[in-house]
Amino acid sequence: MARVLVWYGELATARSLVWRGVLLVLPGLLWLMAFLVLPGLVLIPLSFAERGPYGEVIWTFTWENYRRLLGFGVLGFSLDNLLALVRTLWVALVTTLLAAVLAYPIAFFIRAQHPRRRYLVLSLVLIPFWTNIVIRTYAWQLLLAPEMPFARILAALGLVEPGMALFPSSLAVYLGMLSAFLPFMVLPLYSSVERMDESLLEAVRDLYGGPVRVFLHGILPQTLPGLTVGVILTFIPAMGMFVVPDLLGGAKHLLVGNLIQQAFYTMRDWPYGAALSLVLILLTLVALRLYRRYGKEVELA
């Protein structure tokens, strides 16, 4: 005899509730399968194919694309691709760290506002989402131009030559990356800051804890869930970003995302682009695994 349950005032069996859950989840699963899982699976055989003389795909098994990725090309060995991989990890890591450092004071500032003004401040954080990333990047080119105040102030301080633009440079890349991904860090972190227990902070202060100990023992454990989500939402897209480094970094700041874009659209070498994409996915999964393990150790501590 099936067990009868009460669900929102309606009599239902456990089996019917399971089927309702399946029907609710099924559209999302089909969407992920069609536009995420299946394209990712197609990349696997494509990465072992060859590029034809006219850009067509020749379905013959070869390791040549991965050899090229490691630097073994027609002209000999080169570290350019490996340096691009390391540079990608470094830029994504620095962007995530800077976003976290800036997101904490912004989240506390929003929390300190009157409830009626919080929505206004949150809307200001969301304003970058209203504009395309390409337009925002071109806007940074205008702001970093030689005739703009930023360049003039640095030139007056002797940090740059007069009449020199602040891009392409590492500074321009990080500014563009921060402006693109800072909201992804602020929003989940604010949701954790808003629910913090102030009594724990007072307990740390009563035990003569300084600002560092208040943060490590009072704030960080309570905001770790939001910080974890923010790191994931920032680090993953930062790994694949190519618009900002391309427009603000120049040829000296090529990331894996730029190499993938060039492989698919410039060189029309889809097998090589598929190999680069798989390596980028693998690096992202490894980084998330390491962060998940590190985050658990911090939470247990």
C-alpha positions, -999 to 999 in steps of 0.1 A, spaced: 0 0 0 14 34 -10 21 58 18 -1 89 16 16 122 23 2 157 27 19 182 4 6 218 5 -28 206 16 -30 180 -11 -29 142 -6 -1 126 -26 21 95 -26 58 95 -23 61 82 -59 39 111 -73 61 136 -54 92 121 -70 77 123 -104 67 159 -98 102 167 -88 116 150 -119 92 170 -142 103 202 -125 140 194 -128 138 178 -163 137 211 -184 168 225 -167 186 191 -171 177 190 -208 189 226 -213 223 218 -196 226 186 -216 219 203 -249 240 234 -245 267 224 -220 273 187 -217 269 177 -253 291 205 -267 317 196 -241 316 159 -252 320 169 -289 352 187 -280 369 154 -269 369 136 -303 374 170 -321 406 176 -302 422 145 -316 413 154 -352 434 173 -378 430 206 -396 428 203 -433 446 226 -458 414 247 -461 404 247 -425 382 216 -427 383 189 -400 400 156 -409 388 128 -386 421 110 -380 433 102 -345 464 123 -336 481 137 -305 495 166 -325 471 192 -311 482 184 -275 519 184 -286 514 219 -300 497 229 -268 528 218 -249 550 238 -272 562 212 -298 555 229 -331 569 229 -367 595 254 -357 606 235 -327 599 239 -290 584 271 -276 571 281 -241 545 305 -254 515 283 -248 527 271 -214 533 308 -205 498 316 -216 484 288 -193 504 301 -164 494 337 -172 458 327 -173 459 311 -139 477 341 -125 454 367 -139 423 348 -128 438 343 -93 448 379 -89 414 391 -102 396 369 -77 418 380 -48 414 417 -56 376 413 -61 374 396 -26 394 424 -10 372 450 -25 339 431 -21 341 429 17 340 467 24 314 471 -3 292 444 13 296 459 48 288 494 34 256 481 18 247 463 51 252 496 70 227 515 49 191 520 57 169 492 44 153 516 19 186 527 5 201 492 3 182 484 -29 196 516 -45 231 507 -36 226 471 -49 213 485 -81 245 506 -85 265 474 -81 244 457 -108 247 486 -133 277 470 -151 255 441 -160 233 465 -180 261 471 -205 279 447 -228 314 437 -217 329 449 -250 314 484 -246 327 486 -210 362 476 -222 362 503 -248 351 527 -221 382 518 -201 403 526 -232 387 561 -232 393 565 -195 430 554 -198 437 576 -228 466 601 -226 443 631 -223 422 617 -195 429 626 -158 443 592 -148 471 594 -173 478 631 -166 480 625 -128 505 596 -132 525 616 -157 526 645 -132 539 621 -106 566 609 -130 552 573 -131 545 574 -169 558 595 -198 536 625 -207 512 618 -235 514 581 -229 482 560 -226 478 536 -197 469 507 -220 480 482 -231 493 473 -197 488 449 -168 471 477 -148 445 482 -176 439 444 -177 432 441 -140 410 472 -140 389 458 -168 388 424 -152 377 439 -118 350 460 -133 337 429 -151 337 405 -122 334 425 -90 296 423 -89 299 385 -90 318 387 -58 298 414 -41 263 400 -44 269 365 -28 292 380 -2 266 406 8 240 378 12 263 363 39 273 396 55 236 405 59 229 374 79 260 377 102 256 373 140 270 404 156 273 387 190 302 365 176 321 396 167 315 411 201 328 379 217 360 381 197 365 418 208 357 409 244 386 384 242 409 413 232 409 402 195 423 428 171 409 436 137 427 406 121 414 381 147 379 396 144 380 390 107 396 355 109 375 342 138 343 363 135 337 374 100 354 349 77 337 317 91 302 334 88 308 347 53 326 317 40 296 303 20 291 336 2 329 339 -4 330 304 -18 302 312 -43 318 345 -52 352 329 -58 336 303 -81 316 329 -100 346 351 -104 374 326 -110 357 304 -137 347 332 -161 381 350 -155 398 318 -167 381 320 -200 380 358 -205 395 370 -238 379 404 -246 395 424 -218 431 410 -222 427 415 -260 416 451 -259 435 463 -228 465 440 -227 478 437 -262 499 409 -275 519 407 -243 489 396 -222 476 367 -243 455 343 -222 442 309 -230 409 325 -239 426 346 -266 444 315 -280 410 297 -282 394 327 -300 423 328 -324 422 291 -331 385 290 -339 380 323 -357 414 334 -370 433 303 -379 401 282 -383 419 253 -366 390 238 -347 408 207 -335 436 228 -319 409 251 -304 391 221 -290 423 209 -273 429 243 -258 392 244 -245 395 210 -229 428 220 -211 411 251 -199 381 231 -186 405 207 -169 424 236 -152 392 251 -140 380 218 -125 414 212 -108 414 248 -94 378 243 -81 388 210 -65 417 225 -47 397 255 -36 369 232 -23 394 212 -3 410 244 10 376 259 19 367 228 38 399 230 58 392 266 67 356 259 76 367 230 99 394 253 115 
